[in-house]
Amino acid sequence: MKVYMSRVTEALEELSSREQQLILWTGRGDGKKISSFVEASCSLFDDSGLGDLLQNEPGAFNAELRALFMELNTALHQIDQNEDADIIIQSREMKRVRELATRALKDCSALAPLDFIVDTKDEP
């Protein structure tokens, strides 16, 4: 089981930044890159392999980091993904997601040396 660190990092950066969300999720940027709440959430837990690792390998992380990822996953599921992007971004729930994603991004630097972490160049 592998986790693609670059996808985790990119998703956490997007989920932690109100500015990125306003640019990417609302179409207010230059149009070169677009995203959405759903894309960022799926990228973090599905596309990266992080969700599978959390579910199938509970000992892969220290208890604190695992709890942080689980709390972030729960917080993401509390947001109505069908809501307008501006409303999601301004919501109290999204503020909590940004706080958790910021903490997770900071703590992810400790993951790099672990065996299950691979870089994007190693993706299939």
Secondary structure, 3 states (H helix, E strand, C coil): CCEEHHHHHHHHHHHHCHHHHHHHHHCCCCCCCCCCHHHHHHHHHHHCCHHHHHHHCHHHCCHHHHHHHHHHHHHHHCCCCCCCHHHHHHCHHHHHHHHHHHHHHHHHHHCCCCCCEECHHHCC
